[in-house]
Amino acid sequence: SSDLPLAGGVVALGRKMVTTMLKNPSSPWFRVAVDETRDGAPGYYAIITHPMDLRTLRSTYLERAADPAPTVGDFLNDGRMMWQNAMTYNRS
């Protein structure tokens, strides 16, 4: 269920997923936060109001305790947000 706390074996699985994506040769655009100049993405932050990248996903959900504790749904929603942001920005 998506409202389960992100803990224990679920965190281990999440780490494995994010690590695999970070190592994927097709993932450079998603590894770190967008820099409008470095990445040639003018106006990115005017269009994208909830930026997300793999390292932020990892540090937010998989490397530290948070209060309130994040849920599996929180993790999945921010993961989806990363892809949605790419689609939204590149359509603009």
N, CA, C and O atoms as a Tinker XYZ file with bonds, in Angstrom:
   368  protein
     1  N      0.843000   -1.190000    0.000000    73     2
     2  CA     0.000000    0.000000    0.000000    64     1     3
     3  C      0.883000    1.247000    0.000000    63     2     4     5
     4  O      1.966000    1.249000    0.586000    81     3
     5  N      0.425000    2.284000   -0.646000    73     3     6
     6  CA     1.251000    3.485000   -0.778000    64     5     7
     7  C      1.355000    4.282000    0.521000    63     6     8     9
     8  O      2.203000    5.167000    0.629000    81     7
     9  N      0.505000    3.982000    1.514000    73     7    10
    10  CA     0.596000    4.714000    2.765000    64     9    11
    11  C      1.478000    4.012000    3.804000    63    10    12    13
    12  O      1.545000    4.437000    4.957000    81    11
    13  N      2.155000    2.933000    3.385000    73    11    14
    14  CA     3.082000    2.243000    4.280000    64    13    15
    15  C      4.302000    3.125000    4.528000    63    14    16    17
    16  O      4.746000    3.826000    3.619000    81    15
    17  N      4.850000    3.102000    5.738000    73    15    18
    18  CA     6.063000    3.879000    5.993000    64    17    19
    19  C      7.226000    3.375000    5.135000    63    18    20    21
    20  O      7.354000    2.177000    4.881000    81    19
    21  N      8.038000    4.277000    4.713000    73    19    22
    22  CA     9.222000    3.931000    3.940000    64    21    23
    23  C     10.292000    3.518000    4.943000    63    22    24    25
    24  O     10.988000    4.370000    5.495000    81    23
    25  N     10.427000    2.213000    5.181000    73    23    26
    26  CA    11.342000    1.714000    6.205000    64    25    27
    27  C     11.826000    0.323000    5.839000    63    26    28    29
    28  O     11.269000   -0.334000    4.959000    81    27
    29  N     12.883000   -0.121000    6.536000    73    27    30
    30  CA    13.373000   -1.491000    6.415000    64    29    31
    31  C     13.694000   -1.929000    4.996000    63    30    32    33
    32  O     14.438000   -1.266000    4.273000    81    31
    33  N     13.116000   -3.062000    4.615000    73    31    34
    34  CA    13.386000   -3.651000    3.309000    64    33    35
    35  C     12.936000   -2.773000    2.159000    63    34    36    37
    36  O     13.501000   -2.835000    1.067000    81    35
    37  N     11.920000   -1.956000    2.398000    73    35    38
    38  CA    11.442000   -1.057000    1.346000    64    37    39
    39  C     12.504000   -0.007000    1.039000    63    38    40    41
    40  O     12.710000    0.346000   -0.122000    81    39
    41  N     13.176000    0.492000    2.070000    73    39    42
    42  CA    14.257000    1.463000    1.866000    64    41    43
    43  C     15.393000    0.811000    1.078000    63    42    44    45
    44  O     15.950000    1.423000    0.167000    81    43
    45  N     15.734000   -0.423000    1.427000    73    43    46
    46  CA    16.801000   -1.136000    0.712000    64    45    47
    47  C     16.443000   -1.291000   -0.759000    63    46    48    49
    48  O     17.293000   -1.101000   -1.628000    81    47
    49  N     15.197000   -1.632000   -1.042000    73    47    50
    50  CA    14.758000   -1.763000   -2.428000    64    49    51
    51  C     14.801000   -0.410000   -3.136000    63    50    52    53
    52  O     15.227000   -0.320000   -4.287000    81    51
    53  N     14.363000    0.631000   -2.450000    73    51    54
    54  CA    14.418000    1.971000   -3.033000    64    53    55
    55  C     15.836000    2.395000   -3.350000    63    54    56    57
    56  O     16.093000    2.974000   -4.406000    81    55
    57  N     16.770000    2.108000   -2.433000    73    55    58
    58  CA    18.193000    2.433000   -2.673000    64    57    59
    59  C     18.702000    1.715000   -3.914000    63    58    60    61
    60  O     19.398000    2.301000   -4.743000    81    59
    61  N     18.347000    0.433000   -4.032000    73    59    62
    62  CA    18.800000   -0.345000   -5.180000    64    61    63
    63  C     18.236000    0.240000   -6.477000    63    62    64    65
    64  O     18.946000    0.341000   -7.477000    81    63
    65  N     16.968000    0.621000   -6.455000    73    63    66
    66  CA    16.349000    1.206000   -7.651000    64    65    67
    67  C     17.035000    2.504000   -8.057000    63    66    68    69
    68  O     17.374000    2.694000   -9.226000    81    67
    69  N     17.239000    3.397000   -7.089000    73    67    70
    70  CA    17.844000    4.695000   -7.390000    64    69    71
    71  C     19.297000    4.519000   -7.823000    63    70    72    73
    72  O     19.740000    5.183000   -8.760000    81    71
    73  N     20.045000    3.641000   -7.163000    73    71    74
    74  CA    21.435000    3.392000   -7.543000    64    73    75
    75  C     21.516000    2.855000   -8.964000    63    74    76    77
    76  O     22.379000    3.271000   -9.737000    81    75
    77  N     20.630000    1.942000   -9.311000    73    75    78
    78  CA    20.596000    1.394000  -10.676000    64    77    79
    79  C     20.306000    2.496000  -11.684000    63    78    80    81
    80  O     20.933000    2.547000  -12.742000    81    79
    81  N     19.362000    3.377000  -11.369000    73    79    82
    82  CA    19.046000    4.474000  -12.285000    64    81    83
    83  C     20.203000    5.459000  -12.394000    63    82    84    85
    84  O     20.481000    5.962000  -13.482000    81    83
    85  N     20.886000    5.743000  -11.279000    73    83    86
    86  CA    22.026000    6.658000  -11.327000    64    85    87
    87  C     23.150000    6.126000  -12.206000    63    86    88    89
    88  O     23.855000    6.901000  -12.852000    81    87
    89  N     23.319000    4.809000  -12.233000    73    87    90
    90  CA    24.384000    4.196000  -13.032000    64    89    91
    91  C     24.004000    4.015000  -14.499000    63    90    92    93
    92  O     24.871000    3.753000  -15.333000    81    91
    93  N     22.734000    4.150000  -14.818000    73    91    94
    94  CA    22.279000    3.950000  -16.188000    64    93    95
    95  C     22.861000    5.034000  -17.091000    63    94    96    97
    96  O     22.770000    6.218000  -16.768000    81    95
    97  N     23.460000    4.645000  -18.222000    73    95    98
    98  CA    24.069000    5.644000  -19.103000    64    97    99
    99  C     23.067000    6.643000  -19.687000    63    98   100   101
   100  O     23.472000    7.688000  -20.195000    81    99
   101  N     21.788000    6.344000  -19.624000    73    99   102
   102  CA    20.763000    7.255000  -20.146000    64   101   103
   103  C     20.238000    8.227000  -19.095000    63   102   104   105
   104  O     19.322000    8.999000  -19.377000    81   103
   105  N     20.803000    8.202000  -17.888000    73   103   106
   106  CA    20.237000    8.995000  -16.794000    64   105   107
   107  C     20.901000   10.328000  -16.476000    63   106   108   109
   108  O     20.499000   10.951000  -15.493000    81   107
   109  N     21.880000   10.815000  -17.224000    73   107   110
   110  CA    22.561000   12.030000  -16.768000    64   109   111
   111  C     21.617000   13.215000  -16.525000    63   110   112   113
   112  O     21.873000   14.013000  -15.624000    81   111
   113  N     20.560000   13.349000  -17.283000    73   111   114
   114  CA    19.643000   14.482000  -17.125000    64   113   115
   115  C     18.876000   14.417000  -15.818000    63   114   116   117
   116  O     18.323000   15.422000  -15.370000    81   115
   117  N     18.838000   13.248000  -15.206000    73   115   118
   118  CA    18.038000   13.052000  -13.998000    64   117   119
   119  C     18.881000   12.894000  -12.733000    63   118   120   121
   120  O     18.328000   12.765000  -11.641000    81   119
   121  N     20.194000   12.901000  -12.859000    73   119   122
   122  CA    21.066000   12.597000  -11.713000    64   121   123
   123  C     21.126000   13.703000  -10.678000    63   122   124   125
   124  O     21.121000   13.419000   -9.480000    81   123
   125  N     21.182000   14.940000  -11.098000    73   123   126
   126  CA    21.289000   16.077000  -10.178000    64   125   127
   127  C     20.263000   17.129000  -10.577000    63   126   128   129
   128  O     19.686000   17.082000  -11.663000    81   127
   129  N     20.050000   18.083000   -9.668000    73   127   130
   130  CA    19.095000   19.156000   -9.936000    64   129   131
   131  C     19.478000   19.910000  -11.211000    63   130   132   133
   132  O     20.659000   20.085000  -11.512000    81   131
   133  N     18.482000   20.342000  -11.939000    73   131   134
   134  CA    18.700000   21.093000  -13.176000    64   133   135
   135  C     19.367000   22.423000  -12.856000    63   134   136   137
   136  O     18.968000   23.138000  -11.937000    81   135
   137  N     20.383000   22.731000  -13.632000    73   135   138
   138  CA    21.010000   24.053000  -13.615000    64   137   139
   139  C     20.664000   24.664000  -14.973000    63   138   140   141
   140  O     21.077000   24.152000  -16.013000    81   139
   141  N     19.914000   25.749000  -14.958000    73   139   142
   142  CA    19.420000   26.316000  -16.211000    64   141   143
   143  C     20.539000   26.641000  -17.201000    63   142   144   145
   144  O     20.359000   26.465000  -18.406000    81   143
   145  N     21.681000   27.107000  -16.717000    73   143   146
   146  CA    22.796000   27.455000  -17.599000    64   145   147
   147  C     23.554000   26.213000  -18.042000    63   146   148   149
   148  O     23.725000   25.979000  -19.238000    81   147
   149  N     24.005000   25.419000  -17.083000    73   147   150
   150  CA    24.786000   24.213000  -17.399000    64   149   151
   151  C     24.029000   23.279000  -18.327000    63   150   152   153
   152  O     24.601000   22.712000  -19.257000    81   151
   153  N     22.729000   23.123000  -18.063000    73   151   154
   154  CA    21.937000   22.152000  -18.803000    64   153   155
   155  C     21.213000   22.738000  -20.009000    63   154   156   157
   156  O     20.467000   22.035000  -20.690000    81   155
   157  N     21.432000   24.025000  -20.275000    73   155   158
   158  CA    20.762000   24.641000  -21.416000    64   157   159
   159  C     19.245000   24.564000  -21.283000    63   158   160   161
   160  O     18.540000   24.216000  -22.230000    81   159
   161  N     18.756000   24.896000  -20.084000    73   159   162
   162  CA    17.322000   24.785000  -19.799000    64   161   163
   163  C     16.782000   26.130000  -19.306000    63   162   164   165
   164  O     16.375000   26.253000  -18.151000    81   163
   165  N     16.781000   27.133000  -20.181000    73   163   166
   166  CA    16.317000   28.455000  -19.745000    64   165   167
   167  C     14.855000   28.409000  -19.298000    63   166   168   169
   168  O     14.014000   27.765000  -19.926000    81   167
   169  N     14.577000   29.108000  -18.201000    73   167   170
   170  CA    13.210000   29.196000  -17.694000    64   169   171
   171  C     12.689000   27.946000  -17.017000    63   170   172   173
   172  O     11.495000   27.846000  -16.737000    81   171
   173  N     13.575000   26.981000  -16.747000    73   171   174
   174  CA    13.136000   25.716000  -16.160000    64   173   175
   175  C     12.339000   25.938000  -14.881000    63   174   176   177
   176  O     11.256000   25.376000  -14.713000    81   175
   177  N     12.875000   26.757000  -13.982000    73   175   178
   178  CA    12.227000   26.947000  -12.682000    64   177   179
   179  C     11.006000   27.855000  -12.753000    63   178   180   181
   180  O     10.245000   27.928000  -11.788000    81   179
   181  N     10.802000   28.538000  -13.857000    73   179   182
   182  CA     9.555000   29.283000  -14.061000    64   181   183
   183  C      8.437000   28.329000  -14.477000    63   182   184   185
   184  O      7.261000   28.594000  -14.229000    81   183
   185  N      8.812000   27.224000  -15.108000    73   183   186
   186  CA     7.840000   26.236000  -15.592000    64   185   187
   187  C      7.636000   25.124000  -14.574000    63   186   188   189
   188  O      6.509000   24.681000  -14.355000    81   187
   189  N      8.711000   24.675000  -13.958000    73   187   190
   190  CA     8.669000   23.532000  -13.030000    64   189   191
   191  C      8.673000   24.053000  -11.592000    63   190   192   193
   192  O      9.646000   24.659000  -11.144000    81   191
   193  N      7.592000   23.814000  -10.890000    73   191   194
   194  CA     7.460000   24.336000   -9.523000    64   193   195
   195  C      7.857000   23.330000   -8.451000    63   194   196   197
   196  O      8.053000   23.710000   -7.296000    81   195
   197  N      7.978000   22.059000   -8.807000    73   195   198
   198  CA     8.401000   21.028000   -7.838000    64   197   199
   199  C      9.512000   20.196000   -8.485000    63   198   200   201
   200  O      9.281000   19.059000   -8.897000    81   199
   201  N     10.733000   20.773000   -8.575000    73   199   202
   202  CA    11.825000   20.039000   -9.223000    64   201   203
   203  C     12.204000   18.790000   -8.431000    63   202   204   205
   204  O     12.072000   18.744000   -7.208000    81   203
   205  N     12.675000   17.784000   -9.157000    73   203   206
   206  CA    13.090000   16.529000   -8.516000    64   205   207
   207  C     14.164000   15.889000   -9.379000    63   206   208   209
   208  O     14.117000   15.969000  -10.606000    81   207
   209  N     15.133000   15.252000   -8.729000    73   207   210
   210  CA    16.185000   14.516000   -9.422000    64   209   211
   211  C     16.533000   13.296000   -8.580000    63   210   212   213
   212  O     16.095000   13.180000   -7.435000    81   211
   213  N     17.315000   12.393000   -9.144000    73   211   214
   214  CA    17.616000   11.136000   -8.459000    64   213   215
   215  C     18.367000   11.333000   -7.149000    63   214   216   217
   216  O     18.067000   10.660000   -6.163000    81   215
   217  N     19.323000   12.230000   -7.119000    73   215   218
   218  CA    20.085000   12.430000   -5.869000    64   217   219
   219  C     19.207000   13.055000   -4.786000    63   218   220   221
   220  O     19.337000   12.707000   -3.613000    81   219
   221  N     18.328000   13.959000   -5.156000    73   219   222
   222  CA    17.402000   14.525000   -4.179000    64   221   223
   223  C     16.442000   13.455000   -3.683000    63   222   224   225
   224  O     16.148000   13.383000   -2.490000    81   223
   225  N     15.957000   12.632000   -4.589000    73   223   226
   226  CA    15.072000   11.530000   -4.215000    64   225   227
   227  C     15.772000   10.615000   -3.218000    63   226   228   229
   228  O     15.197000   10.229000   -2.200000    81   227
   229  N     17.019000   10.274000   -3.523000    73   227   230
   230  CA    17.793000    9.393000   -2.639000    64   229   231
   231  C     18.020000   10.050000   -1.274000    63   230   232   233
   232  O     17.796000    9.416000   -0.243000    81   231
   233  N     18.456000   11.296000   -1.258000    73   231   234
   234  CA    18.773000   11.934000    0.023000    64   233   235
   235  C     17.509000   12.220000    0.837000    63   234   236   237
   236  O     17.538000   12.123000    2.063000    81   235
   237  N     16.429000   12.561000    0.195000    73   235   238
   238  CA    15.193000   12.878000    0.903000    64   237   239
   239  C     14.558000   11.648000    1.524000    63   238   240   241
   240  O     14.092000   11.694000    2.662000    81   239
   241  N     14.537000   10.557000    0.787000    73   239   242
   242  CA    13.782000    9.388000    1.230000    64   241   243
   243  C     14.616000    8.218000    1.728000    63   242   244   245
   244  O     14.117000    7.388000    2.489000    81   243
   245  N     15.856000    8.137000    1.320000    73   243   246
   246  CA    16.595000    6.906000    1.583000    64   245   247
   247  C     17.816000    7.079000    2.473000    63   246   248   249
   248  O     18.411000    6.080000    2.876000    81   247
   249  N     18.213000    8.305000    2.795000    73   247   250
   250  CA    19.445000    8.500000    3.551000    64   249   251
   251  C     19.261000    9.192000    4.889000    63   250   252   253
   252  O     20.233000    9.331000    5.632000    81   251
   253  N     18.079000    9.625000    5.223000    73   251   254
   254  CA    17.917000   10.318000    6.498000    64   253   255
   255  C     16.520000   10.084000    7.049000    63   254   256   257
   256  O     15.577000    9.813000    6.306000    81   255
   257  N     16.410000   10.192000    8.324000    73   255   258
   258  CA    15.104000   10.087000    8.958000    64   257   259
   259  C     14.380000   11.413000    8.785000    63   258   260   261
   260  O     14.984000   12.480000    8.897000    81   259
   261  N     13.117000   11.342000    8.519000    73   259   262
   262  CA    12.321000   12.555000    8.349000    64   261   263
   263  C     11.147000   12.522000    9.312000    63   262   264   265
   264  O     10.710000   11.455000    9.744000    81   263
   265  N     10.653000   13.681000    9.636000    73   263   266
   266  CA     9.483000   13.771000   10.490000    64   265   267
   267  C      8.498000   14.706000    9.815000    63   266   268   269
   268  O      8.800000   15.891000    9.673000    81   267
   269  N      7.349000   14.238000    9.398000    73   267   270
   270  CA     6.876000   12.862000    9.590000    64   269   271
   271  C      7.578000   11.894000    8.643000    63   270   272   273
   272  O      8.120000   12.288000    7.611000    81   271
   273  N      7.554000   10.639000    9.014000    73   271   274
   274  CA     8.196000    9.613000    8.192000    64   273   275
   275  C      7.528000    9.564000    6.819000    63   274   276   277
   276  O      6.301000    9.527000    6.725000    81   275
   277  N      8.327000    9.563000    5.761000    73   275   278
   278  CA     7.741000    9.482000    4.425000    64   277   279
   279  C      7.125000    8.105000    4.195000    63   278   280   281
   280  O      7.461000    7.132000    4.870000    81   279
   281  N      6.232000    8.051000    3.244000    73   279   282
   282  CA     5.587000    6.791000    2.900000    64   281   283
   283  C      6.089000    6.311000    1.545000    63   282   284   285
   284  O      6.753000    7.046000    0.814000    81   283
   285  N      5.762000    5.074000    1.229000    73   283   286
   286  CA     6.075000    4.527000   -0.085000    64   285   287
   287  C      5.436000    5.414000   -1.153000    63   286   288   289
   288  O      6.049000    5.678000   -2.188000    81   287
   289  N      4.220000    5.868000   -0.908000    73   287   290
   290  CA     3.532000    6.742000   -1.859000    64   289   291
   291  C      4.262000    8.047000   -2.090000    63   290   292   293
   292  O      4.328000    8.526000   -3.222000    81   291
   293  N      4.822000    8.640000   -1.021000    73   291   294
   294  CA     5.598000    9.876000   -1.159000    64   293   295
   295  C      6.782000    9.658000   -2.101000    63   294   296   297
   296  O      7.033000   10.453000   -3.006000    81   295
   297  N      7.497000    8.569000   -1.864000    73   295   298
   298  CA     8.671000    8.224000   -2.678000    64   297   299
   299  C      8.272000    8.021000   -4.142000    63   298   300   301
   300  O      8.909000    8.559000   -5.047000    81   299
   301  N      7.225000    7.249000   -4.362000    73   299   302
   302  CA     6.773000    6.979000   -5.730000    64   301   303
   303  C      6.263000    8.244000   -6.412000    63   302   304   305
   304  O      6.525000    8.458000   -7.596000    81   303
   305  N      5.543000    9.074000   -5.682000    73   303   306
   306  CA     5.029000   10.316000   -6.269000    64   305   307
   307  C      6.156000   11.242000   -6.698000    63   306   308   309
   308  O      6.090000   11.836000   -7.774000    81   307
   309  N      7.195000   11.376000   -5.868000    73   307   310
   310  CA     8.313000   12.240000   -6.267000    64   309   311
   311  C      9.111000   11.617000   -7.413000    63   310   312   313
   312  O      9.638000   12.338000   -8.260000    81   311
   313  N      9.204000   10.296000   -7.448000    73   311   314
   314  CA     9.841000    9.643000   -8.592000    64   313   315
   315  C      9.082000    9.932000   -9.882000    63   314   316   317
   316  O      9.681000   10.241000  -10.913000    81   315
   317  N      7.764000    9.828000   -9.812000    73   315   318
   318  CA     6.945000   10.148000  -10.989000    64   317   319
   319  C      7.071000   11.620000  -11.365000    63   318   320   321
   320  O      7.072000   11.973000  -12.545000    81   319
   321  N      7.176000   12.474000  -10.348000    73   319   322
   322  CA     7.303000   13.905000  -10.592000    64   321   323
   323  C      8.543000   14.223000  -11.425000    63   322   324   325
   324  O      8.516000   15.122000  -12.265000    81   323
   325  N      9.616000   13.494000  -11.195000    73   323   326
   326  CA    10.843000   13.699000  -11.963000    64   325   327
   327  C     10.568000   13.502000  -13.456000    63   326   328   329
   328  O     10.983000   14.316000  -14.281000    81   327
   329  N      9.870000   12.420000  -13.796000    73   327   330
   330  CA     9.571000   12.136000  -15.204000    64   329   331
   331  C      8.555000   13.143000  -15.748000    63   330   332   333
   332  O      8.685000   13.606000  -16.881000    81   331
   333  N      7.553000   13.480000  -14.947000    73   331   334
   334  CA     6.547000   14.439000  -15.381000    64   333   335
   335  C      7.169000   15.809000  -15.647000    63   334   336   337
   336  O      6.801000   16.483000  -16.610000    81   335
   337  N      8.109000   16.221000  -14.797000    73   335   338
   338  CA     8.794000   17.490000  -15.011000    64   337   339
   339  C      9.512000   17.506000  -16.361000    63   338   340   341
   340  O      9.452000   18.495000  -17.091000    81   339
   341  N     10.183000   16.414000  -16.684000    73   339   342
   342  CA    10.881000   16.341000  -17.970000    64   341   343
   343  C      9.901000   16.474000  -19.127000    63   342   344   345
   344  O     10.168000   17.188000  -20.094000    81   343
   345  N      8.784000   15.796000  -19.029000    73   343   346
   346  CA     7.772000   15.865000  -20.093000    64   345   347
   347  C      7.188000   17.281000  -20.183000    63   346   348   349
   348  O      7.023000   17.818000  -21.279000    81   347
   349  N      6.882000   17.873000  -19.047000    73   347   350
   350  CA     6.291000   19.217000  -19.019000    64   349   351
   351  C      7.260000   20.242000  -19.592000    63   350   352   353
   352  O      6.876000   21.039000  -20.447000    81   351
   353  N      8.495000   20.235000  -19.141000    73   351   354
   354  CA     9.459000   21.232000  -19.610000    64   353   355
   355  C      9.733000   21.073000  -21.099000    63   354   356   357
   356  O      9.779000   22.061000  -21.831000    81   355
   357  N      9.912000   19.856000  -21.544000    73   355   358
   358  CA    10.273000   19.629000  -22.941000    64   357   359
   359  C      9.110000   19.825000  -23.903000    63   358   360   361
   360  O      9.318000   19.928000  -25.112000    81   359
   361  N      7.896000   19.877000  -23.383000    73   359   362
   362  CA     6.730000   20.224000  -24.218000    64   361   363
   363  C      6.577000   21.714000  -24.353000    63   362   364   365
   364  O      5.936000   22.179000  -25.296000    81   363
   365  N      7.154000   22.498000  -23.425000    73   363   366
   366  CA     6.941000   23.949000  -23.429000    64   365   367
   367  C      7.763000   24.645000  -24.492000    63   366   368
   368  O      7.695000   25.867000  -24.623000    81   367
